[in-house]
């Protein structure tokens, strides 16, 4: 494992700890406004300073990790399961099922900018955490399905699968016991990159006012609140800290994904 | 030769067929999604205190009193659902019919045709996307080439770090940071709006940053790969200057994968423009979608914007595919 992957793992471990122990780590109430201490620069009492309504930015960033990871984990988990099932079925059975799923459905989803689809869905359904997660799952599953379909197409031809078939194993048994365990490795890479994507999408939609509604300490919401000119002038740190949090999170998951890809692909490892 | 030609035509026809299917799906999605709006659009637009006559008039004007689809399952007086067939006299067909006449309906808010609202904003978005693309290319190609030809040096590492920053920092962080530096602190550029030619600089850099980072990495690895090819050794052996070798031979071949990415990224830029336009108050389609459409619950405008942005994206991808085939003879044959 290279150094960047290890750095990614450490950052993610810290994020997970922050998210789990947020109520104990955050020194202040995330919703507590106090106009007499607005725009405070970073100090020993307020590590990351305070925002335009005097809320403690450090506490909000810590709780923001909760929202980001929660969205990321649910979205990756659900879309990976849906994608794996559909991709495996398309790859295993081939024929008209495959033609519909990979010829039509994949093309539709790939022909559409994912973010736009999510925006459109949230626009019609209304904003909120659950709808945001639903929208991200709907745009997210295709990547996994495509990956697994390709893998299944490859593994299906291996000798041990032919052997299982000759022994009279059922389709379900061949698919779930013999093919999938041997096809699923690259999914981990995709899932790690998917975490980065989901965290970024959540922040983007929340920034646009289409995700988690404002008092919640989503990093996207914090940036949206910090970007008006008077706040920017008086407290640029209100923008910078949640910005760094997003960048580090996205970077960490990308590092892990790249590292895993290298690790799983012996050809790249040798280089 | 003739068979290759036939394959190319067949491939293109297949792409066109998929394009039509995609277009059909997109239109169906935006017409059907509007039915999912929680509550009544008329109430959302007019407010609770409007009179029944106002509601009736609003529904009449926008066709909302007509059945939404070919069939529906309305509740009867006993709260039971029944299957009702409406035939072609429905909103879905209405929308298609008017769309084929180039009509996207009237705005729920100010009765203006959605088509003219979109046409008014469209040039600003295209302008932004193209300038962002240019910014990305102008930064990425020299940076990538220098990094690739000076592998492992300080310049290469600096380019890598810069690219990493561009990829990991989302536009809604870069944008306000640029506003802080160039508008608030230095006062060189306006923080928002589209009045002066210089107003496009910050939005274009913001929108192009991620793309330029991706391109820099691609150009770098492409250059490194091509430098190892035999033709480079031949060119050097002929006594060509390193400059000619890099810029005439290596870059020409190394740019092929870059062009594909460019076309695909043009669509990503269009979607990204939604966020960038919001940051800088840039009066394009994205701002129309987010502020006038979603913000004021003008669902007709939302439909139109989603439709136009996705169609632009789809067509940009198709054009990329054609250019890509034309550029690389290897793909042309297979």
Interface residues (C-beta under 8 A of the other chain):
Chain A: X103 X104 X107 X108 X111 X112 X113 X114 X115 X116 X119 X120 X121 X123 X124 X125 X126 X200 X203 X204 X207 X208 X209 X210 X220 X223 X224 X226 X227 X229 X232 X233 X236 X239 X240 X243 X246 X247 X248 X250 X251 X254
Chain B: X18 X19 X21 X22 X25 X26 X29 X30 X33 X34 X36 X37 X38 X164 X165 X167 X168 X169 X170 X172 X173 X175 X176 X177 X179 X180 X183 X184 X191 X267 X268 X270 X271 X272 X274 X275 X278 X279 X289 X290 X293 X294 X295 X299 X302 X306 X309 X310 X313 X314 X317
